[in-house]
Amino acid sequence: MSKADDVFIGMCTDIIENGTTTEGQRVRPHWEDGSPAYTIKQFGVCNRYDLRVEFPALTLRQTGLKSAMDEILWIYQRKSNNVHDLKPHIWDEWADEMGSIGKAYGYQVGQVSHYADGDYDQMDRVLKDLAENPYSRRIMTNLYTFSDLSEMNLYPCAYNAIYNVTLERGDSRPTLNMLLVQRSQDVLAANNWNVCQYAILLMMVAQVSGMNAGRLVHTIADAHIYDRHVDIVRELISRPTHPAPKVTLNPEVSDFYDFTTSDLLVEGYEHGPQVTNIPIAV
């Protein structure tokens, strides 16, 4: 069993058996037929993954790793808020006629701020600090800008990536870790997608910084399963599991802005059948 399978099964079981329901409350999301989309949820879920042990890909079903990487490059490398720059179509229904999702995601990463030593956008500042002051406790990106929320077609869900460097006993190279903060998550649709894409981001940043990729700690304020997803989740977590795949990056890439999805190398990814026709609440 992949350790990510174990984490996912435990989280889903806990939500279904011990979570609270929003049924009967006034909720924002609705189904296509206009019905309110209620959830069962747990508050303050914290999941831990160690990339030194294995890559956290779910094997109960397949996670599209290259598509997940493309989205993370769209946000943090291309710094785009236009769906025409993104291969997956996950944000299409939030885009305007020009493809823009407003001042969200990559737009926020690309915003330049003034520091004492110059002007940098968020990702460039992370890379500079890791190169020059790696043990700083201030290395992070934050996509949740209150003054811009009214101009975002959707609010960011996973919004805060905090980088932290440790020097593990016996290691010659530092280890780069990440704390990912997420305000809300549709567990069935997005959990392992978010985990894998930020694991890949951590791997890329670690490689170009001359570090080992270490721990990914994922904190979710509102981890929920929609009412119409419960039976799908029950079936999913009852499936057989497989060992985690081996996921690496092209070692020749030394500049974060040179990575492409072809630099993601995936070996031995055994998984169950894909879950299709998942209803999405909007």
C-alpha positions as a Markdown table, in Angstrom:
| # | Residue | x | y | z |
|---|---|---|---|---|
| 1 | Met | 0.0 | 0.0 | 0.0 |
| 2 | Ser | 1.2 | 3.5 | -0.8 |
| 3 | Lys | 1.4 | 5.6 | 2.4 |
| 4 | Ala | -0.8 | 8.2 | 0.6 |
| 5 | Asp | -3.5 | 5.5 | 0.3 |
| 6 | Asp | -3.3 | 4.9 | 4.0 |
| 7 | Val | -3.6 | 8.6 | 4.8 |
| 8 | Phe | -6.5 | 9.0 | 2.3 |
| 9 | Ile | -8.4 | 6.0 | 3.6 |
| 10 | Gly | -8.0 | 7.1 | 7.2 |
| 11 | Met | -9.1 | 10.7 | 6.4 |
| 12 | Cys | -12.1 | 9.7 | 4.4 |
| 13 | Thr | -13.2 | 7.1 | 7.0 |
| 14 | Asp | -12.9 | 9.7 | 9.8 |
| 15 | Ile | -14.9 | 12.3 | 7.8 |
| 16 | Ile | -17.7 | 9.8 | 7.0 |
| 17 | Glu | -17.9 | 8.3 | 10.5 |
| 18 | Asn | -17.1 | 11.3 | 12.7 |
| 19 | Gly | -17.7 | 14.4 | 10.6 |
| 20 | Thr | -20.3 | 17.0 | 11.0 |
| 21 | Thr | -22.9 | 17.8 | 8.3 |
| 22 | Thr | -24.0 | 21.1 | 6.7 |
| 23 | Glu | -27.4 | 19.6 | 5.7 |
| 24 | Gly | -30.2 | 22.1 | 6.3 |
| 25 | Gln | -27.8 | 25.0 | 6.5 |
| 26 | Arg | -27.5 | 27.9 | 4.1 |
| 27 | Val | -24.6 | 26.8 | 1.8 |
| 28 | Arg | -23.1 | 28.5 | -1.3 |
| 29 | Pro | -22.4 | 25.5 | -3.6 |
| 30 | His | -25.2 | 23.9 | -5.6 |
| 31 | Trp | -25.6 | 21.0 | -7.9 |
| 32 | Glu | -26.4 | 21.4 | -11.6 |
| 33 | Asp | -30.1 | 20.7 | -10.8 |
| 34 | Gly | -30.2 | 23.6 | -8.4 |
| 35 | Ser | -30.2 | 21.5 | -5.2 |
| 36 | Pro | -28.0 | 22.7 | -2.3 |
| 37 | Ala | -24.7 | 20.8 | -2.2 |
| 38 | Tyr | -24.3 | 19.7 | 1.5 |
| 39 | Thr | -21.2 | 18.2 | 2.9 |
| 40 | Ile | -19.8 | 16.0 | 5.7 |
| 41 | Lys | -16.7 | 17.6 | 7.0 |
| 42 | Gln | -13.9 | 17.6 | 9.5 |
| 43 | Phe | -12.2 | 20.8 | 10.6 |
| 44 | Gly | -8.4 | 21.2 | 10.9 |
| 45 | Val | -7.2 | 18.0 | 9.1 |
| 46 | Cys | -3.4 | 17.7 | 9.0 |
| 47 | Asn | -1.8 | 15.1 | 6.8 |
| 48 | Arg | 2.0 | 14.4 | 6.6 |
| 49 | Tyr | 4.0 | 12.9 | 3.8 |
| 50 | Asp | 7.7 | 12.3 | 3.5 |
| 51 | Leu | 9.1 | 12.5 | 0.0 |
| 52 | Arg | 12.4 | 10.9 | 1.3 |
| 53 | Val | 10.4 | 7.7 | 1.8 |
| 54 | Glu | 8.1 | 7.7 | -1.2 |
| 55 | Phe | 6.1 | 9.9 | -3.6 |
| 56 | Pro | 2.5 | 10.5 | -2.2 |
| 57 | Ala | 0.5 | 9.3 | -5.2 |
| 58 | Leu | -2.8 | 7.5 | -4.6 |
| 59 | Thr | -3.0 | 4.0 | -6.1 |
| 60 | Leu | -6.7 | 3.5 | -5.3 |
| 61 | Arg | -7.2 | 5.4 | -8.6 |
| 62 | Gln | -4.8 | 7.3 | -10.9 |
| 63 | Thr | -3.8 | 10.8 | -10.2 |
| 64 | Gly | -2.8 | 12.6 | -13.4 |
| 65 | Leu | 0.7 | 13.6 | -12.4 |
| 66 | Lys | 1.8 | 15.5 | -15.5 |
| 67 | Ser | -1.5 | 17.4 | -15.5 |
| 68 | Ala | -1.1 | 18.2 | -11.8 |
| 69 | Met | 2.5 | 19.4 | -12.6 |
| 70 | Asp | 1.2 | 21.5 | -15.5 |
| 71 | Glu | -1.2 | 23.3 | -13.2 |
| 72 | Ile | 1.5 | 24.0 | -10.6 |
| 73 | Leu | 3.8 | 25.4 | -13.4 |
| 74 | Trp | 0.9 | 27.5 | -14.6 |
| 75 | Ile | 0.6 | 29.1 | -11.2 |
| 76 | Tyr | 4.2 | 29.4 | -9.9 |
| 77 | Gln | 6.3 | 29.3 | -13.1 |
| 78 | Arg | 4.2 | 30.8 | -15.8 |
| 79 | Lys | 2.4 | 33.0 | -13.2 |
| 80 | Ser | -0.7 | 32.9 | -15.3 |
| 81 | Asn | -4.4 | 33.5 | -14.6 |
| 82 | Asn | -5.5 | 32.6 | -18.1 |
| 83 | Val | -6.9 | 29.1 | -18.8 |
| 84 | His | -5.6 | 29.2 | -22.3 |
| 85 | Asp | -2.1 | 28.8 | -20.8 |
| 86 | Leu | -3.2 | 25.6 | -19.0 |
| 87 | Lys | -3.6 | 22.2 | -20.6 |
| 88 | Pro | -6.1 | 20.7 | -18.1 |
| 89 | His | -9.6 | 22.3 | -18.3 |
| 90 | Ile | -10.3 | 22.3 | -14.5 |
| 91 | Trp | -10.8 | 26.1 | -14.3 |
| 92 | Asp | -12.7 | 26.7 | -17.6 |
| 93 | Glu | -16.1 | 27.3 | -16.1 |
| 94 | Trp | -14.7 | 30.1 | -13.9 |
| 95 | Ala | -13.0 | 31.9 | -16.9 |
| 96 | Asp | -14.4 | 34.8 | -18.8 |
| 97 | Glu | -14.6 | 35.0 | -22.6 |
| 98 | Met | -10.9 | 35.9 | -22.8 |
| 99 | Gly | -9.9 | 33.0 | -20.6 |
| 100 | Ser | -9.1 | 35.0 | -17.5 |
| 101 | Ile | -10.0 | 33.9 | -14.0 |
| 102 | Gly | -9.4 | 37.4 | -12.6 |
| 103 | Lys | -6.7 | 38.3 | -10.1 |
| 104 | Ala | -6.3 | 34.8 | -8.8 |
| 105 | Tyr | -3.6 | 32.1 | -8.6 |
| 106 | Gly | -0.7 | 32.9 | -10.9 |
| 107 | Tyr | -1.6 | 36.6 | -11.0 |
| 108 | Gln | -0.9 | 36.8 | -7.3 |
| 109 | Val | 2.4 | 34.9 | -7.6 |
| 110 | Gly | 3.6 | 37.4 | -10.3 |
| 111 | Gln | 2.9 | 40.5 | -8.3 |
| 112 | Val | 6.1 | 42.4 | -7.6 |
| 113 | Ser | 6.8 | 43.8 | -4.1 |
| 114 | His | 9.7 | 46.0 | -3.0 |
| 115 | Tyr | 12.2 | 44.7 | -0.6 |
| 116 | Ala | 15.3 | 46.4 | 0.8 |
| 117 | Asp | 17.5 | 44.7 | -1.8 |
| 118 | Gly | 15.2 | 45.1 | -4.8 |
| 119 | Asp | 11.9 | 44.2 | -6.4 |
| 120 | Tyr | 10.8 | 40.6 | -6.6 |
| 121 | Asp | 7.7 | 38.6 | -7.3 |
| 122 | Gln | 6.7 | 35.9 | -4.8 |
| 123 | Met | 8.3 | 32.9 | -6.5 |
| 124 | Asp | 11.5 | 34.8 | -7.4 |
| 125 | Arg | 11.8 | 35.8 | -3.7 |
| 126 | Val | 11.4 | 32.2 | -2.5 |
| 127 | Leu | 14.2 | 31.1 | -4.9 |
| 128 | Lys | 16.5 | 34.0 | -3.9 |
| 129 | Asp | 16.0 | 33.4 | -0.2 |
| 130 | Leu | 16.6 | 29.7 | -0.5 |
| 131 | Ala | 19.9 | 30.5 | -2.3 |
| 132 | Glu | 21.1 | 33.3 | 0.0 |
| 133 | Asn | 19.3 | 32.8 | 3.4 |
| 134 | Pro | 17.9 | 29.3 | 3.5 |
| 135 | Tyr | 17.3 | 29.1 | 7.2 |
| 136 | Ser | 15.0 | 32.1 | 7.2 |
| 137 | Arg | 11.6 | 31.4 | 8.7 |
| 138 | Arg | 10.0 | 33.9 | 6.3 |
| 139 | Ile | 10.1 | 32.0 | 3.0 |
| 140 | Met | 6.6 | 31.6 | 1.7 |
| 141 | Thr | 4.0 | 32.4 | -1.0 |
| 142 | Asn | 0.5 | 33.6 | -0.3 |
| 143 | Leu | -2.2 | 33.7 | -2.9 |
| 144 | Tyr | -5.0 | 35.1 | -0.6 |
| 145 | Thr | -4.9 | 38.9 | -1.0 |
| 146 | Phe | -8.0 | 40.4 | 0.5 |
| 147 | Ser | -8.0 | 43.6 | -1.5 |
| 148 | Asp | -8.2 | 41.5 | -4.7 |
| 149 | Leu | -10.8 | 39.0 | -3.7 |
| 150 | Ser | -13.6 | 41.0 | -5.4 |
| 151 | Glu | -11.7 | 40.7 | -8.7 |
| 152 | Met | -11.1 | 36.9 | -8.5 |
| 153 | Asn | -13.5 | 34.7 | -10.3 |
| 154 | Leu | -12.8 | 32.1 | -7.6 |
| 155 | Tyr | -11.0 | 32.3 | -4.3 |
| 156 | Pro | -7.9 | 30.2 | -3.9 |
| 157 | Cys | -8.3 | 27.0 | -2.0 |
| 158 | Ala | -4.7 | 25.9 | -1.4 |
| 159 | Tyr | -3.2 | 29.4 | -0.9 |
| 160 | Asn | -0.2 | 29.4 | 1.4 |
| 161 | Ala | 3.1 | 27.4 | 0.8 |
| 162 | Ile | 5.7 | 27.9 | 3.6 |
| 163 | Tyr | 9.2 | 26.6 | 3.0 |
| 164 | Asn | 11.5 | 25.5 | 5.8 |
| 165 | Val | 15.0 | 24.1 | 5.6 |
| 166 | Thr | 16.4 | 21.5 | 8.0 |
| 167 | Leu | 19.8 | 19.9 | 8.2 |
| 168 | Glu | 19.1 | 16.3 | 9.1 |
| 169 | Arg | 21.6 | 14.3 | 11.1 |
| 170 | Gly | 24.0 | 12.5 | 8.9 |
| 171 | Asp | 23.0 | 14.4 | 5.8 |
| 172 | Ser | 25.5 | 16.4 | 3.7 |
| 173 | Arg | 22.8 | 18.4 | 2.0 |
| 174 | Pro | 20.0 | 20.4 | 3.6 |
| 175 | Thr | 16.4 | 19.2 | 3.4 |
| 176 | Leu | 13.7 | 21.4 | 2.1 |
| 177 | Asn | 10.2 | 20.9 | 3.6 |
| 178 | Met | 6.9 | 22.6 | 2.9 |
| 179 | Leu | 3.8 | 23.4 | 4.9 |
| 180 | Leu | 0.8 | 23.8 | 2.6 |
| 181 | Val | -2.3 | 25.6 | 4.0 |
| 182 | Gln | -5.7 | 25.1 | 2.4 |
| 183 | Arg | -8.8 | 26.8 | 3.5 |
| 184 | Ser | -11.2 | 24.3 | 1.9 |
| 185 | Gln | -11.0 | 21.0 | 0.0 |
| 186 | Asp | -13.4 | 18.8 | -2.0 |
| 187 | Val | -11.7 | 15.6 | -0.8 |
| 188 | Leu | -12.9 | 13.3 | -3.6 |
| 189 | Ala | -12.2 | 15.6 | -6.5 |
| 190 | Ala | -9.0 | 17.4 | -5.3 |
| 191 | Asn | -7.2 | 15.8 | -2.4 |
| 192 | Asn | -4.5 | 13.8 | -4.0 |
| 193 | Trp | -4.3 | 16.2 | -6.9 |
| 194 | Asn | -3.3 | 19.0 | -4.5 |
| 195 | Val | -0.9 | 16.7 | -2.6 |
| 196 | Cys | 0.9 | 15.5 | -5.7 |
| 197 | Gln | 1.2 | 18.9 | -7.3 |
| 198 | Tyr | 2.7 | 20.5 | -4.2 |
| 199 | Ala | 5.0 | 17.5 | -3.8 |
| 200 | Ile | 6.2 | 18.1 | -7.3 |
| 201 | Leu | 6.6 | 21.8 | -6.6 |
| 202 | Leu | 8.6 | 20.9 | -3.5 |
| 203 | Met | 10.8 | 18.6 | -5.5 |
| 204 | Met | 11.5 | 21.2 | -8.2 |
| 205 | Val | 12.4 | 23.9 | -5.8 |
| 206 | Ala | 14.6 | 21.6 | -3.7 |
| 207 | Gln | 16.4 | 20.4 | -6.8 |
| 208 | Val | 17.3 | 23.9 | -8.1 |
| 209 | Ser | 18.3 | 24.9 | -4.6 |
| 210 | Gly | 20.7 | 22.1 | -4.2 |
| 211 | Met | 18.6 | 20.4 | -1.4 |
| 212 | Asn | 16.8 | 17.2 | -0.8 |
| 213 | Ala | 13.0 | 17.2 | -0.9 |
| 214 | Gly | 11.7 | 16.3 | 2.5 |
| 215 | Arg | 8.4 | 16.6 | 4.4 |
| 216 | Leu | 5.1 | 17.9 | 2.9 |
| 217 | Val | 2.7 | 18.8 | 5.7 |
| 218 | His | -0.8 | 19.5 | 4.4 |
| 219 | Thr | -3.2 | 21.4 | 6.6 |
| 220 | Ile | -6.9 | 21.7 | 5.5 |
| 221 | Ala | -9.2 | 23.9 | 7.4 |
| 222 | Asp | -12.5 | 22.4 | 6.0 |
| 223 | Ala | -11.9 | 18.9 | 4.6 |
| 224 | His | -15.3 | 17.8 | 3.2 |
| 225 | Ile | -17.0 | 15.1 | 1.2 |
| 226 | Tyr | -20.1 | 16.2 | -0.7 |
| 227 | Asp | -23.4 | 14.4 | 0.0 |
| 228 | Arg | -23.5 | 13.0 | -3.5 |
| 229 | His | -19.9 | 11.8 | -3.2 |
| 230 | Val | -20.2 | 9.6 | -0.1 |
| 231 | Asp | -21.1 | 6.4 | -1.8 |
| 232 | Ile | -18.4 | 7.0 | -4.4 |
| 233 | Val | -15.8 | 7.5 | -1.7 |
| 234 | Arg | -17.0 | 4.4 | 0.2 |
| 235 | Glu | -16.3 | 2.3 | -2.9 |
| 236 | Leu | -13.0 | 4.0 | -3.6 |
| 237 | Ile | -11.5 | 3.4 | -0.2 |
| 238 | Ser | -12.6 | -0.3 | -0.3 |
| 239 | Arg | -10.4 | -1.0 | -3.3 |
| 240 | Pro | -7.1 | -2.9 | -3.3 |
| 241 | Thr | -4.0 | -0.8 | -3.0 |
| 242 | His | -0.6 | -0.9 | -4.6 |
| 243 | Pro | 3.0 | 0.2 | -3.8 |
| 244 | Ala | 3.8 | 3.9 | -4.5 |
| 245 | Pro | 5.3 | 4.7 | -7.9 |
| 246 | Lys | 8.8 | 6.0 | -8.2 |
| 247 | Val | 8.6 | 9.7 | -9.2 |
| 248 | Thr | 11.7 | 11.7 | -10.0 |
| 249 | Leu | 12.7 | 14.8 | -12.0 |
| 250 | Asn | 15.2 | 15.2 | -14.8 |
| 251 | Pro | 18.4 | 15.9 | -12.9 |
| 252 | Glu | 19.8 | 18.1 | -15.6 |
| 253 | Val | 17.4 | 20.9 | -14.8 |
| 254 | Ser | 19.0 | 23.5 | -12.6 |
| 255 | Asp | 16.7 | 26.5 | -13.2 |
| 256 | Phe | 13.2 | 26.5 | -11.9 |
| 257 | Tyr | 11.9 | 28.3 | -15.0 |
| 258 | Asp | 13.3 | 25.5 | -17.3 |
| 259 | Phe | 11.1 | 22.7 | -16.0 |
| 260 | Thr | 8.4 | 21.2 | -18.2 |
| 261 | Thr | 6.1 | 18.3 | -17.7 |
| 262 | Ser | 8.5 | 16.1 | -19.8 |
| 263 | Asp | 11.0 | 16.5 | -16.9 |
| 264 | Leu | 8.7 | 14.5 | -14.6 |
| 265 | Leu | 9.7 | 10.8 | -14.7 |
| 266 | Val | 7.1 | 8.3 | -13.4 |
| 267 | Glu | 7.9 | 4.6 | -13.0 |
| 268 | Gly | 5.8 | 1.6 | -11.8 |
| 269 | Tyr | 2.5 | 3.4 | -11.3 |
| 270 | Glu | 0.0 | 0.7 | -10.6 |
| 271 | His | -3.5 | 1.9 | -9.7 |
| 272 | Gly | -7.2 | 1.1 | -9.7 |
| 273 | Pro | -9.7 | 2.2 | -12.3 |
| 274 | Gln | -10.4 | 5.9 | -12.6 |
| 275 | Val | -13.6 | 7.3 | -11.0 |
| 276 | Thr | -15.7 | 8.8 | -13.7 |
| 277 | Asn | -18.7 | 11.1 | -13.7 |
| 278 | Ile | -18.0 | 12.7 | -10.4 |
| 279 | Pro | -20.7 | 15.4 | -9.9 |
| 280 | Ile | -19.0 | 18.8 | -9.2 |
| 281 | Ala | -20.7 | 21.4 | -7.0 |
| 282 | Val | -20.4 | 25.0 | -8.1 |
